[in-house]
Amino acid sequence: MTPRAPTTVWIVDDDLGFVWWLGEIFTEAGCRALPALSCEQAVSLMKQLDVGIDLLVLNPQLPGVIRMLQMLRGADANFKVVAIGKIPPVLATAIHPQANLERPSSSDSISRLEWLTKVRKLLKVVAAAATV
């Protein structure tokens, strides 16, 4: 039996430190994490690198989110979406996330182990949503 390829996770957010930190957590959870600082950069990198997408973790407040999702979904991509933070009601139906991930505030004490546990649970929730 051939081993299953790791889940490819694109993390799209304009906070460079958060993107890299969260990418390390997803990598530690067994995923292949790829960062992008904007929707345009994510689309460009996906085309350049010819890398698929299993899970899109994105900041719904970024410019171009709807356009990016339409383009990716139009390519018959079968991926799941996780929103970082709250989704504005006007975007909720267009984004249609399988889960949400709350960004830690600067005053939060951030435990890497707690976040690793949180990401592993998130991956299970998204996997369960894929089988429904």
C-alpha positions as CSV (number, residue, x, y, z in Angstrom):
1,M,0.0,0.0,0.0
2,T,1.4,3.4,-1.0
3,P,1.5,6.0,1.7
4,R,-1.1,8.8,1.3
5,A,0.3,12.1,0.2
6,P,0.2,14.9,2.8
7,T,-2.6,17.3,2.7
8,T,-1.6,20.4,0.8
9,V,-2.6,23.5,2.7
10,W,-2.5,27.0,1.3
11,I,-2.4,29.7,4.0
12,V,-3.4,33.1,2.6
13,D,-3.2,36.0,5.0
14,D,-1.4,39.4,4.9
15,D,0.4,38.9,8.2
16,L,3.7,37.3,7.3
17,G,4.6,36.2,10.8
18,F,1.2,34.5,11.3
19,V,1.4,32.8,7.9
20,W,4.8,31.3,8.6
21,W,4.0,30.3,12.2
22,L,0.7,28.7,11.2
23,G,2.5,27.0,8.3
24,E,4.9,25.4,10.7
25,I,2.0,24.1,12.9
26,F,0.3,22.6,9.8
27,T,3.7,21.0,8.7
28,E,4.1,19.6,12.2
29,A,0.6,18.1,11.9
30,G,1.7,16.2,8.8
31,C,0.6,18.7,6.1
32,R,2.5,20.4,3.3
33,A,1.9,24.1,4.0
34,L,2.4,26.8,1.4
35,P,2.2,30.5,2.2
36,A,0.8,33.5,0.3
37,L,0.4,37.1,1.5
38,S,-2.5,37.9,-0.9
39,C,-5.1,36.3,-3.1
40,E,-3.2,37.3,-6.2
41,Q,0.0,35.8,-4.9
42,A,-1.7,32.6,-4.0
43,V,-3.2,32.2,-7.5
44,S,0.1,33.1,-9.1
45,L,2.1,30.6,-7.0
46,M,-0.4,27.8,-7.5
47,K,0.0,28.3,-11.3
48,Q,3.8,28.7,-11.2
49,L,4.4,25.7,-8.9
50,D,1.6,23.6,-10.4
51,V,0.7,22.6,-6.8
52,G,-2.8,21.4,-6.0
53,I,-4.9,22.4,-3.0
54,D,-6.6,20.3,-0.5
55,L,-7.3,22.9,2.1
56,L,-7.4,26.7,1.8
57,V,-6.9,28.6,5.1
58,L,-7.7,32.2,4.3
59,N,-8.4,35.6,5.8
60,P,-11.8,36.5,4.4
61,Q,-11.1,40.2,4.7
62,L,-8.4,40.1,2.0
63,P,-9.1,41.9,-1.3
64,G,-9.9,39.5,-4.1
65,V,-11.1,36.6,-1.9
66,I,-14.3,36.0,-3.9
67,R,-12.5,36.2,-7.3
68,M,-9.9,33.8,-6.1
69,L,-12.5,31.3,-4.8
70,Q,-14.5,31.5,-8.1
71,M,-11.4,30.9,-10.1
72,L,-10.2,27.9,-8.0
73,R,-13.7,26.4,-7.8
74,G,-14.1,26.9,-11.6
75,A,-11.0,24.7,-12.1
76,D,-13.0,21.9,-10.5
77,A,-10.8,21.9,-7.5
78,N,-12.1,19.8,-4.7
79,F,-10.8,21.6,-1.7
80,K,-12.1,22.7,1.6
81,V,-12.0,26.2,3.1
82,V,-11.1,27.3,6.6
83,A,-11.7,31.0,7.4
84,I,-9.3,32.9,9.7
85,G,-11.5,35.0,12.0
86,K,-15.0,36.2,11.5
87,I,-16.5,36.2,8.0
88,P,-18.5,39.4,7.1
89,P,-22.1,38.3,6.5
90,V,-22.1,39.5,3.0
91,L,-19.3,37.0,2.1
92,A,-20.5,34.0,4.2
93,T,-22.3,32.3,1.4
94,A,-19.6,32.9,-1.2
95,I,-16.8,31.6,1.0
96,H,-18.8,28.8,2.6
97,P,-16.0,27.6,5.0
98,Q,-16.0,24.1,6.5
99,A,-14.5,25.5,9.7
100,N,-13.1,28.7,11.3
101,L,-9.8,29.4,13.0
102,E,-9.5,32.3,15.4
103,R,-6.3,34.2,15.1
104,P,-4.6,34.6,18.5
105,S,-4.5,38.2,19.8
106,S,-1.2,39.8,20.6
107,S,-2.1,39.5,24.3
108,D,-2.8,35.8,24.2
109,S,-0.2,33.4,25.6
110,I,0.4,31.1,22.6
111,S,1.2,27.5,23.3
112,R,2.6,25.7,20.3
113,L,1.3,22.4,21.7
114,E,-2.2,23.8,22.1
115,W,-2.2,25.1,18.5
116,L,-0.9,21.8,17.2
117,T,-3.8,20.1,19.0
118,K,-6.2,22.7,17.6
119,V,-4.9,22.2,14.0
120,R,-5.2,18.4,14.3
121,K,-8.8,18.8,15.5
122,L,-9.5,21.2,12.7
123,L,-8.1,18.7,10.1
124,K,-10.4,16.0,11.5
125,V,-13.4,18.4,11.3
126,V,-12.6,19.2,7.7
127,A,-12.0,15.6,6.8
128,A,-15.4,14.7,8.3
129,A,-17.0,17.5,6.3
130,A,-15.5,16.0,3.2
131,T,-17.2,12.6,3.7
132,V,-20.7,14.1,4.3
